[in-house]
Amino acid sequence: MAKPKRNPYSEELANKVIKDYQPESEKDMQHALKDILVQCLSRC
């Protein structure tokens, strides 16, 4: 079975998160993602 291709925007988004939030640990990354999701959900 072929491996599904990644969405090119997901890699771009991941790089932006790392650049903007500069996480140093897994916990830092979780906080960054939580912050992003809260902002997205508050706009709905």
C-alpha positions as a Markdown table, in Angstrom:
| # | Residue | x | y | z |
|---|---|---|---|---|
| 1 | Met | 0.0 | 0.0 | 0.0 |
| 2 | Ala | 1.4 | 3.4 | -1.0 |
| 3 | Lys | 2.2 | 5.9 | 1.7 |
| 4 | Pro | -0.2 | 8.9 | 1.5 |
| 5 | Lys | 1.4 | 12.1 | 0.4 |
| 6 | Arg | 1.7 | 14.9 | 3.0 |
| 7 | Asn | -0.1 | 18.1 | 2.5 |
| 8 | Pro | 2.6 | 20.7 | 1.7 |
| 9 | Tyr | 0.8 | 23.2 | 3.8 |
| 10 | Ser | 1.1 | 21.1 | 6.9 |
| 11 | Glu | 4.9 | 21.1 | 6.7 |
| 12 | Glu | 4.8 | 24.9 | 6.2 |
| 13 | Leu | 2.5 | 25.3 | 9.2 |
| 14 | Ala | 4.8 | 23.1 | 11.4 |
| 15 | Asn | 7.8 | 25.2 | 10.4 |
| 16 | Lys | 6.0 | 28.4 | 11.2 |
| 17 | Val | 4.9 | 27.0 | 14.7 |
| 18 | Ile | 8.5 | 26.1 | 15.4 |
| 19 | Lys | 9.8 | 29.4 | 14.2 |
| 20 | Asp | 7.2 | 31.5 | 16.1 |
| 21 | Tyr | 7.0 | 29.6 | 19.4 |
| 22 | Gln | 10.5 | 28.1 | 19.5 |
| 23 | Pro | 9.6 | 25.1 | 21.6 |
| 24 | Glu | 12.4 | 23.5 | 23.5 |
| 25 | Ser | 10.5 | 20.4 | 24.7 |
| 26 | Glu | 7.5 | 18.3 | 23.9 |
| 27 | Lys | 5.6 | 20.2 | 26.6 |
| 28 | Asp | 6.4 | 23.5 | 24.9 |
| 29 | Met | 5.1 | 22.2 | 21.6 |
| 30 | Gln | 1.9 | 21.0 | 23.3 |
| 31 | His | 1.4 | 24.5 | 24.7 |
| 32 | Ala | 2.0 | 26.1 | 21.3 |
| 33 | Leu | -0.5 | 23.8 | 19.6 |
| 34 | Lys | -3.0 | 24.3 | 22.4 |
| 35 | Asp | -2.6 | 28.1 | 22.0 |
| 36 | Ile | -3.2 | 27.8 | 18.2 |
| 37 | Leu | -6.3 | 25.6 | 18.6 |
| 38 | Val | -7.8 | 27.9 | 21.2 |
| 39 | Gln | -7.4 | 30.8 | 18.8 |
| 40 | Cys | -8.9 | 28.9 | 15.9 |
| 41 | Leu | -11.9 | 27.7 | 18.0 |
| 42 | Ser | -12.6 | 31.1 | 19.4 |
| 43 | Arg | -13.1 | 32.4 | 15.8 |
| 44 | Cys | -15.8 | 29.8 | 15.1 |
